[in-house]
Structures are given as C-alpha cells and as structure tokens.
Amino acid sequence: IQAINPNAKMMVAPSDHLIINEEKFKQSVINAFDFIETRDALVTMGIKPTRPETGYGYIQVGETVEGNFAKVKTFTEKPDEDLARVFLKSGEFFWNSGMFFWSASSVIKALDLCAPDVNAIFEQGEEYFGTPQEMEYIDANFQACPNISIDFAVMEKAPNVYVETVDFGWNDLGTWRSLYDHSPKNSDGN
C-alpha cells in the first residue's frame, strides 16, 4: 500500500463480525480516520462489553485524548470468567474488536520498533512492492516471517496505540455462543 501511496491511511477489519447499527459504525470509522489523519497513531476499536466474555481480548483504557479516543493502558488476552467479571464491573475495559486504523508510515515505523525481524523482510522487498514481481517476492519470503499476529507483534508493544471506545452493536461471530445469540431460534431455543 505504501508503494502505491506513501500517505495512505487504512483500516484492517476481520470478516466474521456482526455490526448491528451500521450508521454508528460508519461514524466510528470516519472518526478513526479523522484521528489518524494528523497523528502518528495506531488505533483499535474497543467495544463496550455487555457480558463477562472469556473468548475475547480486552483493552484497558487510559487517559482520554479526544472525544471517544483514549490512550491504551493494557491489553489482556481472553481472561478467565472471574477476571472478565472484574473487567466488566470496572468500566475501564473494552473488548478488542481486532479492527485497526493507521497510516502506512505509522504501521511501518511501529513494525520497525516492535518487530524488527518482520520489518527487515519488508524492507528487503521494497523494490518489488507495487510491481509485477511483488507476489513472487512474497511467495519466496513469507515463510521467513514469524507466525505472530499484529496484536502481539505491534499493538501490545507500540507506544502510540489508542482506542476508540464504541458501541454500535458488535459481535465476533467466531464463537459458537455469538452465533447462537444472533441466530433465530425455535420455541425450544434451538
């Protein structure tokens, strides 16, 4: 993306999520893009929790920066039920949606700082990105990349991570409970 447009801003979003209030979601996306427009920032959407869910990661919010944006204090991956209840009661924790916003330059800078081994592989291929040889380079070098999510490699380590706290009716349909909660049921609850 940076090879095509060095000033690019982007959103990374999973495909298995349910968004109920699309208008609120659209406004939250616009707000996130506005936030990163003038900042060297990595933004994640934090969903207001409705239950002590053990299948989701949580984000603890720190100091409010502007509107619904706050500095991220901590990330916690899939707590047990007791801890999830504490998180819910505190009001300081939001579900980690896995939706991220950043500029191409911000994420590359964060990769260089937090995951230099991954960034080195990208740097070696810079001359190929945006060219017909790009896929050949990726095919030849992908296996050299460590098997690590962007959450662990960058988001939990970078100093410039912010959360937009949102409530637009979200659910990660990647769990059976979520799918059940949002599926039609017969009189027996099936």
Secondary structure, DSSP 4 states (H G I P E B T S, - for coil): -TTT-TT-EEEE--SSEEES-HHHHHHHHHHHHHHHHSS--EEEEEEPPSS--SSS-EEEEEEEEETTEEEEEEEE-S--HHHHHHHHHHS-EEEEEEEEEEEHHHHHHHHHHH-HHHHHHHHHTTTTTTSTTHHHHHHHHGGGS-S--HIIIIITT-TTEEEEEE-S-EEETTSHHHHHHTS---TT--
